[in-house]
């Protein structure tokens, strides 16, 4: 049975590493342990099976599965004859990162661009108003220059996100050949 113990030890090391680093995805260590455990499974699992394997409460298990599902790291699958929901880990880590990166950055980019456009319009109106003092016009022009710079940054970042979503990123940073 020593060989099985070595296998478990090697897996547990990876599961704990995932648990320690899953915060990068905005998740808890328990969600990381759940994902790590599911990653090594050869079949989809029910919430009861996951609970039994990890000793977590069903509520905690359900919350973790939902969080992992929202990030597309876990998916619900269907199996003929099984009435309970089954879940399996997404094994394409490249796509999981792309999904997370894209979702988070698309939202931030959109908010920034909208607010920058509003501020630019206000500042340009201020600059063109004949009643605005020269001191304020000078400050507003400086702000316009800065906002145009960060707007260009968010347009660039939008293209970065698009390169991930289209998988063009792999032309620049190729996956290792298997």
C-alpha atoms as a printed R data frame, in Angstrom:
    type eleno elety resid chain resno       x      y       z
1   ATOM     1    CA   UNK     A     1   0.000  0.000   0.000
2   ATOM     2    CA   UNK     A     2   3.089  2.232   0.145
3   ATOM     3    CA   UNK     A     3   2.724  3.149  -3.543
4   ATOM     4    CA   UNK     A     4  -0.841  4.443  -2.959
5   ATOM     5    CA   UNK     A     5   0.437  6.540  -0.051
6   ATOM     6    CA   UNK     A     6   3.076  8.083  -2.331
7   ATOM     7    CA   UNK     A     7   0.411  8.850  -4.935
8   ATOM     8    CA   UNK     A     8  -1.806 10.481  -2.285
9   ATOM     9    CA   UNK     A     9   1.129 12.480  -0.929
10  ATOM    10    CA   UNK     A    10   2.015 13.814  -4.394
11  ATOM    11    CA   UNK     A    11  -1.613 14.755  -5.062
12  ATOM    12    CA   UNK     A    12  -2.060 16.356  -1.633
13  ATOM    13    CA   UNK     A    13   0.987 18.559  -2.242
14  ATOM    14    CA   UNK     A    14  -0.601 19.926  -5.421
15  ATOM    15    CA   UNK     A    15  -4.039 20.297  -3.814
16  ATOM    16    CA   UNK     A    16  -2.533 22.353  -0.973
17  ATOM    17    CA   UNK     A    17  -0.585 24.497  -3.432
18  ATOM    18    CA   UNK     A    18  -3.797 25.204  -5.353
19  ATOM    19    CA   UNK     A    19  -5.544 26.036  -2.051
20  ATOM    20    CA   UNK     A    20  -2.754 28.477  -1.145
21  ATOM    21    CA   UNK     A    21  -2.850 30.255  -4.504
22  ATOM    22    CA   UNK     A    22  -6.548 30.180  -5.405
23  ATOM    23    CA   UNK     A    23  -6.923 33.656  -3.858
24  ATOM    24    CA   UNK     A    24  -5.528 34.942  -7.166
25  ATOM    25    CA   UNK     A    25  -8.902 33.931  -8.594
26  ATOM    26    CA   UNK     A    26 -10.762 35.580  -5.708
27  ATOM    27    CA   UNK     A    27 -11.623 32.244  -4.089
28  ATOM    28    CA   UNK     A    28 -11.147 30.734  -0.637
29  ATOM    29    CA   UNK     A    29  -8.614 28.015   0.228
30  ATOM    30    CA   UNK     A    30 -11.476 25.538   0.733
31  ATOM    31    CA   UNK     A    31 -12.629 26.190  -2.857
32  ATOM    32    CA   UNK     A    32  -9.028 25.579  -3.922
33  ATOM    33    CA   UNK     A    33  -8.927 22.252  -2.083
34  ATOM    34    CA   UNK     A    34 -12.211 21.297  -3.702
35  ATOM    35    CA   UNK     A    35 -10.929 22.170  -7.171
36  ATOM    36    CA   UNK     A    36  -7.659 20.329  -6.533
37  ATOM    37    CA   UNK     A    37  -9.462 17.223  -5.329
38  ATOM    38    CA   UNK     A    38 -11.819 17.325  -8.328
39  ATOM    39    CA   UNK     A    39  -8.895 17.822 -10.707
40  ATOM    40    CA   UNK     A    40  -7.489 14.407  -9.777
41  ATOM    41    CA   UNK     A    41 -10.838 12.596 -10.042
42  ATOM    42    CA   UNK     A    42 -11.452 10.418 -13.058
43  ATOM    43    CA   UNK     A    43 -15.215 10.876 -12.944
44  ATOM    44    CA   UNK     A    44 -17.730 13.606 -12.162
45  ATOM    45    CA   UNK     A    45 -18.815 13.864  -8.506
46  ATOM    46    CA   UNK     A    46 -22.010 14.721  -6.660
47  ATOM    47    CA   UNK     A    47 -22.035 17.256  -3.823
48  ATOM    48    CA   UNK     A    48 -22.415 14.339  -1.375
49  ATOM    49    CA   UNK     A    49 -19.309 12.624  -2.767
50  ATOM    50    CA   UNK     A    50 -17.348 15.870  -2.543
51  ATOM    51    CA   UNK     A    51 -18.549 16.412   1.027
52  ATOM    52    CA   UNK     A    52 -17.487 12.902   1.988
53  ATOM    53    CA   UNK     A    53 -14.070 13.307   0.342
54  ATOM    54    CA   UNK     A    54 -13.243 16.677   1.932
55  ATOM    55    CA   UNK     A    55 -15.323 16.658   5.113
56  ATOM    56    CA   UNK     A    56 -16.776 20.093   4.346
57  ATOM    57    CA   UNK     A    57 -20.365 21.057   5.125
58  ATOM    58    CA   UNK     A    58 -22.842 20.745   2.284
59  ATOM    59    CA   UNK     A    59 -23.438 24.517   2.401
60  ATOM    60    CA   UNK     A    60 -19.724 25.275   2.140
61  ATOM    61    CA   UNK     A    61 -19.398 22.690  -0.618
62  ATOM    62    CA   UNK     A    62 -22.296 24.182  -2.554
63  ATOM    63    CA   UNK     A    63 -20.907 27.716  -2.182
64  ATOM    64    CA   UNK     A    64 -17.470 26.607  -3.383
65  ATOM    65    CA   UNK     A    65 -18.918 24.703  -6.350
66  ATOM    66    CA   UNK     A    66 -20.976 27.755  -7.323
67  ATOM    67    CA   UNK     A    67 -17.922 30.043  -7.083
68  ATOM    68    CA   UNK     A    68 -15.839 27.608  -9.151
69  ATOM    69    CA   UNK     A    69 -18.673 27.295 -11.682
70  ATOM    70    CA   UNK     A    70 -18.960 31.067 -12.007
71  ATOM    71    CA   UNK     A    71 -15.283 31.154 -12.978
72  ATOM    72    CA   UNK     A    72 -15.803 28.204 -15.350
73  ATOM    73    CA   UNK     A    73 -13.330 26.102 -13.372
74  ATOM    74    CA   UNK     A    74 -15.998 23.498 -12.614
75  ATOM    75    CA   UNK     A    75 -18.878 22.465 -14.834
76  ATOM    76    CA   UNK     A    76 -22.083 20.582 -14.220
77  ATOM    77    CA   UNK     A    77 -22.367 17.473 -16.352
78  ATOM    78    CA   UNK     A    78 -25.159 15.090 -17.141
79  ATOM    79    CA   UNK     A    79 -24.921 11.316 -16.869
80  ATOM    80    CA   UNK     A    80 -27.700  8.966 -17.882
81  ATOM    81    CA   UNK     A    81 -29.439  7.387 -14.909
82  ATOM    82    CA   UNK     A    82 -27.988  9.784 -12.312
83  ATOM    83    CA   UNK     A    83 -30.563 12.073 -10.725
84  ATOM    84    CA   UNK     A    84 -28.194 14.181  -8.634
85  ATOM    85    CA   UNK     A    85 -26.143 17.003 -10.092
86  ATOM    86    CA   UNK     A    86 -22.666 15.932 -11.134
87  ATOM    87    CA   UNK     A    87 -19.668 18.230 -11.373
88  ATOM    88    CA   UNK     A    88 -16.223 17.927 -12.869
89  ATOM    89    CA   UNK     A    89 -13.172 20.166 -12.884
90  ATOM    90    CA   UNK     A    90 -12.258 22.077 -16.012
91  ATOM    91    CA   UNK     A    91  -8.865 20.715 -16.933
92  ATOM    92    CA   UNK     A    92  -7.907 23.420 -19.430
93  ATOM    93    CA   UNK     A    93  -6.050 25.823 -17.152
94  ATOM    94    CA   UNK     A    94  -5.229 28.098 -20.076
95  ATOM    95    CA   UNK     A    95  -8.922 28.634 -20.805
96  ATOM    96    CA   UNK     A    96  -9.755 29.038 -17.110
97  ATOM    97    CA   UNK     A    97  -7.204 31.842 -16.863
98  ATOM    98    CA   UNK     A    98  -8.479 33.449 -20.068
99  ATOM    99    CA   UNK     A    99 -12.073 33.347 -18.812
100 ATOM   100    CA   UNK     A   100 -11.138 34.872 -15.459
101 ATOM   101    CA   UNK     A   101  -8.786 37.482 -16.921
102 ATOM   102    CA   UNK     A   102 -11.233 38.501 -19.635
103 ATOM   103    CA   UNK     A   103 -14.268 38.746 -17.384
104 ATOM   104    CA   UNK     A   104 -12.543 40.859 -14.742
105 ATOM   105    CA   UNK     A   105 -10.732 43.173 -17.148
106 ATOM   106    CA   UNK     A   106 -13.622 43.673 -19.593
107 ATOM   107    CA   UNK     A   107 -15.730 45.011 -16.740
108 ATOM   108    CA   UNK     A   108 -12.988 47.322 -15.443
109 ATOM   109    CA   UNK     A   109 -12.171 48.589 -18.941
110 ATOM   110    CA   UNK     A   110 -15.791 49.386 -19.687
111 ATOM   111    CA   UNK     A   111 -16.296 51.347 -16.458
112 ATOM   112    CA   UNK     A   112 -13.073 53.309 -16.917
113 ATOM   113    CA   UNK     A   113 -13.765 54.205 -20.543
114 ATOM   114    CA   UNK     A   114 -17.289 55.431 -19.760
115 ATOM   115    CA   UNK     A   115 -16.105 57.634 -16.895
116 ATOM   116    CA   UNK     A   116 -13.122 58.957 -18.859
117 ATOM   117    CA   UNK     A   117 -15.424 59.947 -21.750
118 ATOM   118    CA   UNK     A   118 -17.725 61.797 -19.333
119 ATOM   119    CA   UNK     A   119 -14.827 63.647 -17.713
120 ATOM   120    CA   UNK     A   120 -13.253 64.502 -21.072
121 ATOM   121    CA   UNK     A   121 -16.532 65.977 -22.304
122 ATOM   122    CA   UNK     A   122 -16.858 68.081 -19.142
123 ATOM   123    CA   UNK     A   123 -13.258 69.262 -19.306
124 ATOM   124    CA   UNK     A   124 -13.458 70.147 -23.010
125 ATOM   125    CA   UNK     A   125 -16.638 72.118 -22.357
126 ATOM   126    CA   UNK     A   126 -14.875 73.922 -19.519
127 ATOM   127    CA   UNK     A   127 -11.910 74.761 -21.773
128 ATOM   128    CA   UNK     A   128 -14.164 76.125 -24.515
129 ATOM   129    CA   UNK     A   129 -16.272 78.233 -22.136
130 ATOM   130    CA   UNK     A   130 -15.305 81.902 -22.461
131 ATOM   131    CA   UNK     A   131 -16.022 82.495 -18.764
132 ATOM   132    CA   UNK     A   132 -13.451 79.931 -17.565
133 ATOM   133    CA   UNK     A   133 -10.324 81.479 -16.065
134 ATOM   134    CA   UNK     A   134  -6.944 80.890 -17.747
135 ATOM   135    CA   UNK     A   135  -5.666 79.059 -14.648
136 ATOM   136    CA   UNK     A   136  -8.544 76.556 -14.782
137 ATOM   137    CA   UNK     A   137  -8.174 76.180 -18.563
138 ATOM   138    CA   UNK     A   138  -4.498 75.344 -18.126
139 ATOM   139    CA   UNK     A   139  -5.275 72.767 -15.430
140 ATOM   140    CA   UNK     A   140  -8.132 71.301 -17.495
141 ATOM   141    CA   UNK     A   141  -5.876 70.942 -20.557
142 ATOM   142    CA   UNK     A   142  -3.347 69.068 -18.434
143 ATOM   143    CA   UNK     A   143  -6.119 66.798 -17.166
144 ATOM   144    CA   UNK     A   144  -7.384 66.224 -20.720
145 ATOM   145    CA   UNK     A   145  -3.900 65.154 -21.754
146 ATOM   146    CA   UNK     A   146  -3.691 62.704 -18.831
147 ATOM   147    CA   UNK     A   147  -7.168 61.300 -19.491
148 ATOM   148    CA   UNK     A   148  -6.430 60.811 -23.190
149 ATOM   149    CA   UNK     A   149  -3.295 58.920 -22.172
150 ATOM   150    CA   UNK     A   150  -5.176 56.563 -19.825
151 ATOM   151    CA   UNK     A   151  -7.973 56.161 -22.370
152 ATOM   152    CA   UNK     A   152  -5.340 54.963 -24.849
153 ATOM   153    CA   UNK     A   153  -4.074 52.573 -22.165
154 ATOM   154    CA   UNK     A   154  -7.560 51.065 -21.731
155 ATOM   155    CA   UNK     A   155  -7.919 50.702 -25.504
156 ATOM   156    CA   UNK     A   156  -4.593 48.830 -25.496
157 ATOM   157    CA   UNK     A   157  -5.763 46.685 -22.587
158 ATOM   158    CA   UNK     A   158  -8.942 45.930 -24.526
159 ATOM   159    CA   UNK     A   159  -6.772 44.587 -27.359
160 ATOM   160    CA   UNK     A   160  -4.790 42.500 -24.850
161 ATOM   161    CA   UNK     A   161  -8.034 40.949 -23.598
162 ATOM   162    CA   UNK     A   162  -9.138 40.325 -27.194
163 ATOM   163    CA   UNK     A   163  -5.827 38.561 -27.867
164 ATOM   164    CA   UNK     A   164  -6.544 36.220 -24.966
165 ATOM   165    CA   UNK     A   165 -10.142 35.556 -25.999
166 ATOM   166    CA   UNK     A   166  -9.178 34.891 -29.638
167 ATOM   167    CA   UNK     A   167  -6.189 32.791 -28.480
168 ATOM   168    CA   UNK     A   168  -3.868 35.043 -30.518
169 ATOM   169    CA   UNK     A   169  -1.855 35.356 -27.303
170 ATOM   170    CA   UNK     A   170  -0.560 31.864 -28.024
171 ATOM   171    CA   UNK     A   171   1.102 33.190 -31.196
172 ATOM   172    CA   UNK     A   172   3.234 35.423 -28.964
173 ATOM   173    CA   UNK     A   173   3.514 33.169 -25.928
174 ATOM   174    CA   UNK     A   174   3.006 29.620 -27.232
175 ATOM   175    CA   UNK     A   175   1.773 26.774 -25.098
176 ATOM   176    CA   UNK     A   176   4.369 24.094 -24.492
177 ATOM   177    CA   UNK     A   177   3.998 21.310 -27.044
178 ATOM   178    CA   UNK     A   178   2.748 18.120 -25.439
